[in-house]
Amino acid sequence: MSHNHTHADSLTGKLDELGYRMTPQRMMVLSAIEKSKHHISAEEIYSQVVAKYPHVNISTIYRTMELLKGLGLVTETDLGEGRVRYHPSGKGHHHHLVCQECGETADLDESALSALKESLLHDYGFSADLRHLAIFGRCAKCKGK
C-alpha cells in the first residue's frame, strides 16, 4: 500500500465528487487540514489562508468547517480552552489527555478505552462512539507540583 492519497481520497476529491465548487480559498482550507500533523483550529487555518488571500473572511473558514463536518469529512474535538480543533476523519481514531493546568495534550491509545466501551455496552446497553475523546485532568508534571 502506498501512502500517496489519490485525488478521490483527499478532502478536495470528496467535495468535488459531491458537487461542491472548489474555490481557491476552500482548496487552501482543505490543504491546511490535510497537511496539519495535529488538530488544527479554525484560527490557525485562517492565518494560513489569509496569508495568500488577504480578503478572506474568518466566517468563510467557519462555514467551510461546518460543511466539512456536516459531510463527515472532518471531526471536531473540543480540547477545552474554548477552541475547537479539526482533523480529517480518515486519519484514525484519536483520544487525548488534556491537562487543565498547562494545556499539554497527550495521545491516548485506543486500547485503553476498550474496557470502558465493553462495560458501557454490557452494563448499560449503551454503544459508545469513542472515536474522538478528550479527557481532562492534570498531567504528571502539574500533579507533582
Beta strands, then each sheet from edge to edge (+ up, - down):
strand 1: 40-41
strand 2: 74-78
strand 3: 84-88
strand 4: 94-99
strand 5: 105-108
strand 6: 132-137
sheet 1: 1+ 3- 2+
sheet 2: 5+ 4- 6-
end
